[in-house]
């Protein structure tokens, strides 16, 4: 090719011109590039914000439907804040500075039968307190207590969709009521005085804390900052939605344990949102800013739970820096503790909780249900809705309120409430008789069943058009579809009720067989309402050799509440329970569980049994009789409890004072005031702390009591005010701390003030390992020995149990139980032969706690 000079010069000139133009425009191009990059970054941020907002929006919509009436109302229209109970604290040396007197220690707490402690004013944790404790929490409780609701409430709280009444809100309402008749100038003056006192109180608090810390030895503590719930991203997952097949997930050749979680979340959001779930959840998990809410563990049979143990361990290892809450059962939760979860228990609801729930249901029902506008229920209807709710589960009361407001129950009692729910949801009434065929295999499997397997089962049972049946139940919301097209009822208690309809008279052999299956206990409880001949099943259970906790007897309590009051087998059960409560030389654990079982039976004759127990010579029987009478809430029991305030035994007095508070009637309050005036110091404190749970009259008595002339009344009132934990009570404590003329009152007020107003929240904490127990280290040091590190320190506890003085044997046995040390079974059984009854009782209780944790029956005593 020939060289073309003209073309070269033209091309060079053009290139030079372009270069010159580019050079002259470099600043403009830089601005364009910067603008483009900014737009890209802005778009990324917008997409991120948009993804977060879409995720939150879908999750809120899902949460709002996660309750029995989710097809009618948002959960937030009815939601009450769930309250929690921590696991027992470590034991301390009796009489030491750490052994602060706790009046509520006389109330036994067994979480599989919460009926006996539910009316009492036990110290609780708020949902937000979960962020101040250990990172991994097991939320435990019986079916129907609202564990799923608690998980969902945590999610709604994190998303800012719900707030619960704070102390300030409560105080503001009380102040408004007190000052409603004052002038504007007088109200302003009082507001300034409250602000001044509060500021001085907080300054005083810091001074006291600094003084207490002076000279204290350095203690190694957990320095992890508390996680604020409202700053965490909720990630809710039901275990049945997880696909744990390693072939189905994994990135870069290794399985990411978060991937099944993300896939499960995608199933419960819209199609558009499902595409961006990973971009929201993964960064939060990586940063430790997620709150993972795991549901469904307690719905599974124990064998089915093992499937998830390996995955859960991997998830905790990789993403353990996040707050992880899993719902579990009150019995058999040891596998969760072995993974590092800290046990925390659902607090059973009190009467005032159910009264508030009834008012919210009534208000919401009249304004929102399907656009209905109607008058609020009359007083008679509200009395019916709020009567006889004590000791019931939240699910039971919810269905009762719904049936009462809808007036659509075809039967009376609890079975009528569940029947109304099924009838209400079922679109095709002719499918009702086929429902047991769906529920029975689900009860026996203890987990969701694949659709194909369910269809085969229904065909074998002779069900007509099983495909249409399942599709209809899914559309009606009675069935839920989980991962891999597996089906289950939307709540296991609903499945138990439906399965109970398949338990028929004349099938005694089948009934006996099912009576021995733990999975059928709840269903048989429903069936007891209509099956006339329960005797074969009852006596088959009672004929089995008892385990340590006499489960063959106490498990029958589930069958009592719905059975006919004239059922011939009920009398035998009550005789056995009464004997277990009052028999001489009985272990305290058995007595406590017998009392709880009597309350759980809901039988009218329990009052007669407990009145007999009040006259027992054994002080422990009298204590439990008082607690039981308070749990019953029968106003007639006030005249029985009043004389017990002067019982020679301290614990009986305290139990009587607390029981009167649990009854809370006008007559009970009159007797409580007398106890506050004339009782022992500890009884006065018990009465004051019980009054703290009665907002109207109880608060008024405490306000008067802090100004009483009697120094002991003022001191007792201080402890009652500390349980109120509202600013007005803090103000009263502060005044007493500074202005009371007696140092005895001032000292108590200072202690109570610090505890009531301390900004350091206490969340769930796991029991410390034995190597950190001061009393154990001192015991070993006195013998010139040390305590091994870690789990090996438990061997020293065993030595104390075998060689120590009685008080240390009791502490060692109790600690072995709290730690769930299964390898200590042999020495604990040996301690049942100790010559000191306190040691024998502590060893028995430790064994009971181990049986509860493992869910495995331990050998009974012969």
JOSUL-V116429 format. One record per pair of residues at least 24 apart in sequence whose C-alpha atoms are under 6 Angstrom apart, sorted by the first residue. I is the first residue (numbers start at 0). J is the second residue. D is the distance in Angstrom with one decimal. If there is no record, write none. Layout:
BEGIN
I,J,D ; I,J,D
END
This chain:
BEGIN
57,268,5.7 ; 62,151,5.8 ; 71,368,5.7 ; 77,359,5.7 ; 81,149,5.9 ; 82,124,5.9 ; 82,125,5.5 ; 82,346,5.4 ; 83,123,5.4 ; 83,124,4.9 ; 83,344,5.6 ; 83,345,4.8 ; 83,346,4.9 ; 84,123,5.1 ; 84,343,5.9 ; 84,344,5.0 ; 84,346,5.7 ; 85,343,4.9 ; 85,763,5.9 ; 86,343,5.7 ; 102,685,5.7 ; 111,329,5.8 ; 114,390,4.5 ; 114,599,5.8 ; 115,595,5.1 ; 115,630,5.3 ; 117,347,5.2 ; 117,349,5.9 ; 118,349,5.3 ; 118,630,6.0 ; 118,661,5.4 ; 119,661,5.7 ; 128,762,4.8 ; 129,762,5.2 ; 130,225,5.6 ; 130,226,4.5 ; 130,227,5.7 ; 130,228,6.0 ; 131,225,4.4 ; 131,761,6.0 ; 131,762,4.6 ; 132,762,3.8 ; 132,763,4.7 ; 132,764,5.6 ; 133,763,6.0 ; 133,764,5.6 ; 134,322,4.8 ; 135,322,6.0 ; 135,323,4.8 ; 135,324,6.0 ; 135,340,4.8 ; 136,324,4.8 ; 136,340,5.0 ; 136,341,4.7 ; 137,324,5.8 ; 137,325,5.0 ; 137,326,5.9 ; 137,340,5.6 ; 137,341,5.7 ; 137,342,4.9 ; 137,343,5.9 ; 138,325,5.9 ; 138,326,4.7 ; 138,327,5.8 ; 138,343,5.1 ; 138,344,5.6 ; 139,326,5.9 ; 139,327,4.7 ; 139,328,5.1 ; 139,329,5.2 ; 139,344,4.7 ; 140,328,5.3 ; 140,329,4.8 ; 140,344,5.8 ; 140,345,5.4 ; 143,392,5.4 ; 143,393,5.9 ; 143,394,4.9 ; 144,392,5.2 ; 144,393,5.2 ; 154,233,5.2 ; 157,228,5.4 ; 157,229,4.0 ; 166,725,5.0 ; 170,725,5.8 ; 170,726,5.9 ; 231,288,5.1 ; 231,289,5.1 ; 231,290,5.8 ; 232,289,4.5 ; 232,290,5.7 ; 233,289,5.9 ; 233,290,4.7 ; 233,291,6.0 ; 234,290,6.0 ; 234,291,4.7 ; 234,292,5.9 ; 235,291,6.0 ; 235,292,4.6 ; 236,293,5.2 ; 237,293,5.8 ; 237,294,4.6 ; 237,295,5.5 ; 238,295,5.5 ; 239,481,5.9 ; 240,481,5.1 ; 240,482,4.6 ; 256,314,5.2 ; 287,320,5.1 ; 287,321,4.5 ; 289,321,5.5 ; 290,322,4.8 ; 290,323,5.7 ; 291,323,4.7 ; 292,324,5.1 ; 293,325,4.5 ; 294,326,5.4 ; 296,327,5.6 ; 297,327,4.4 ; 297,328,4.9 ; 299,445,5.3 ; 299,446,5.4 ; 300,445,4.6 ; 330,851,4.9 ; 330,852,5.8 ; 330,854,5.4 ; 331,851,6.0 ; 331,852,4.9 ; 331,853,4.5 ; 331,854,3.8 ; 332,852,5.3 ; 333,852,4.8 ; 333,853,5.1 ; 341,765,5.1 ; 350,389,5.9 ; 354,385,5.8 ; 424,475,5.8 ; 435,497,5.5 ; 435,498,4.8 ; 435,501,5.3 ; 438,494,5.4 ; 438,498,5.0 ; 439,498,5.2 ; 447,485,5.5 ; 447,486,5.1 ; 447,487,4.8 ; 448,485,5.0 ; 448,486,5.4 ; 449,484,5.8 ; 449,485,4.0 ; 450,485,5.7 ; 495,522,4.4 ; 496,522,5.7 ; 499,525,5.9 ; 499,526,5.0 ; 504,530,5.6 ; 511,536,4.4 ; 524,557,5.4 ; 524,558,3.9 ; 527,562,4.8 ; 528,561,4.9 ; 528,562,4.3 ; 545,859,5.7 ; 546,856,5.8 ; 546,857,5.6 ; 546,858,5.0 ; 546,859,4.1 ; 547,857,5.4 ; 547,858,5.5 ; 547,859,4.0 ; 556,600,5.9 ; 559,600,5.4 ; 560,600,5.2 ; 560,601,5.7 ; 586,840,5.8 ; 588,844,6.0 ; 622,651,4.5 ; 622,654,5.8 ; 625,654,5.7 ; 625,655,5.3 ; 626,654,5.8 ; 626,658,5.6 ; 629,658,3.9 ; 629,661,5.2 ; 629,662,5.6 ; 632,662,4.5 ; 637,667,5.8 ; 653,682,5.4 ; 656,686,5.4 ; 657,689,5.8 ; 660,689,5.2 ; 683,715,5.6 ; 684,715,4.5 ; 687,716,5.6 ; 687,719,4.4 ; 688,719,4.2 ; 691,719,5.5 ; 691,722,6.0 ; 691,723,5.5 ; 714,744,4.9 ; 717,748,5.7 ; 721,751,5.4 ; 721,755,5.4 ; 724,755,5.6 ; 769,793,5.9 ; 809,838,5.1 ; 809,841,5.5 ; 812,841,5.8 ; 812,842,5.3 ; 813,841,5.8 ; 813,845,5.5 ; 816,845,3.9 ; 816,848,5.5 ; 816,849,5.9 ; 819,849,5.1
END
